[in-house]
Amino acid sequence: MQSSGLLSDAISNQRRSEQRRWFVMSILFVVLITSFILDVATGPSLLNIKEVANALLHLIGFDTPVDPTTEVIVTNLRLPIAIMAVIVGGVLGVGGAEMQTLLNNPMASPYTLGMAAAAGFGAAMTLYVGSLGLNANVAVPLGAFVCCMLAAAFLFALATMQHISSGQLILAGIALLFLFQSLLSLVQFISSPELSQQILFWLFGSLSKASWSNLLIVGGVTLVCMVFLMKDAWKLTALRLGEERAKSLGVNVSRLRLKTLFIVALMTATVTSFVGIIGFIGIVAPNIAKILVGEDQRFFIPLSFLIGAFLLSSASVLSKVIVPGALFPIGIVTAIIGVPFFFWLILGKRR
Amino acid sequence: MLTVNQLNVTLDTLTLAKDMSFSLQPGKVNVIIGPNGTGKSTLLKTLFGDIKAQSGDIHFFDQTLTTKQLSAWRKLFGYMPQDIRLDIELSVLEVVLLGQLDALSLRLDDALIEQALSALDKIGLLHLANRSVNKLSGGQCQMILFAQALMRNPKILMLDEPVSALDLHFQHVLLDHLDEQTKQQGWVTLMVLHDLNLAAQYADNLLVLKDGQLVKSGDPKDILTPELIKEVYGVQAEISKDSHGLPFVRTIRRSRTEVNLSTDGKVTQLDKGIANAI
């Protein structure tokens, strides 16, 4: 009798804990929308928030009065940047979350494993060598993408090797980071001051190159990747119990590892090639998500996305308002707000 | 019936199974004993298809272990590895649910949750269901992982030292439940134990391993002798019968009088008093 009472208590507790996690996600969603609207509203020509809201509502089909100038600024300039911030931040958050899951280490992210540095090197090389007849707006992202995927392929090859531990994979990734950073410095060193300046700007990370056509590619890749990740949510949760235990539960660990690594690499390479290097979100977002909803990947993946998206979107707002009229590269701002946050996180965990 | 034929496993230069053959009946608890590093865990991993044997074959009725059909083969198993650390931010219930990995979807089924909770209930841990596994003791984690293995509805259940972190009470809770379910469900149960008395009490069939070889197998009542223990472990033991007629093993420490304190070989035996004084 007593145990049947305990049984139904346990079920309702489980349901309540799921509801709580849905609630956390909805709050984050609202916060993200707020920061998204602020992102659209802020900029060199400070628009009125109400007008921005009207323009946004008009855009999604509501019959609200809207000023044509505001509409043009919102639709063609601000909106693509704001959406890009959300997607890129989300992808970096999820990329970090899955790297940490795969490698069983809270320090792992595509950035710390050298994939971002590889993209940077690829972009720099393309700028240095020239775009080989291609439009520079296509060639540079393409170079970054290819190099990033090459770095990932190297990690990929290592991961297929028998008896390689996640610790060894992380070390290999960090070695890649140093290698590509050195190569990048080399390219900067041998190129002309003007070119060097151009490379530097690319590396800072910037959302200003966002356009509707870029967004289509980035958004499409992200959507497909997210669907595949969510399909494996339970397997990925099982993987975090340890490789041997995951196997004992029937997970084909090497296949799951490779599949997830490929998805993460594809997403990261795509966003990095369009916006440049943006660090810290990949490490910080999943760690916050873990504190808020635990490691049930059904919640952990989407929340890592939402938090990453919020961090980058708010960084985008900050990059515009710190010094009115001046626009700071977003890659710089994220690291600056990311570091104190990171310290808080590390020290907060110390019991 | 799980049948192993002429199994040979070598890792690097270490022989961990040498011409090993045996067969295990459904509804029986089989216990492997043997010294450290002698190939017990390796044998379980080989049966699970995680380590590839150099030669030999493994069957379960008409199914054969091959690399091609590994995932179908593994579906037969509930397997509880030795490592009991659970360093993850999940509730106990969620960890147990993972035992039914293939049935889980984005929305959890009430029936599955009930199944997981009743697995916990049967081993007396229902009250922990909503706790985070990060905050549990090693022994509690071990019980939770046992519940997870049961969730898989196995045909073959393998447990690698399942009571290593458990107190006296939970040792018996786990082993009694295991014995009862093995008989009821007709599982082939195979576990590694270090405690010879637990092995003697719970094994229907005892497999004694040393240096990758199956030294002896059979009913513990028949095969557990002081000579065997001396041969396998190099330890002296006395064996008596407990009130149920099961063998009771009492090991004997090396007497202090045997302590050799001499360097020149003249004084080989000292009386206890002198040894203590020194």
Interface residues (C-beta under 8 A of the other chain):
Chain A: S3 L6 L7 A10 I11 N13 Q14 S17 E18 M230 A233 W234 K235 T237 A238 R240 L241 G242 E244 R245 K247 S248 L249 G250 V251 N252 K290 G294 E295 D296 R298
Chain B: F48 D50 L70 S71 R74 K75 F77 Y79 M80 P81 D83 R85 L86 I88 E89 L90 S91 L93 E94 V95 L98 G99 L101 D102 L104 L106 L108 D110 I113 E114 L117 S118 D121 L126 H127 A129 N130 S132 L145 Q148 A149 R152
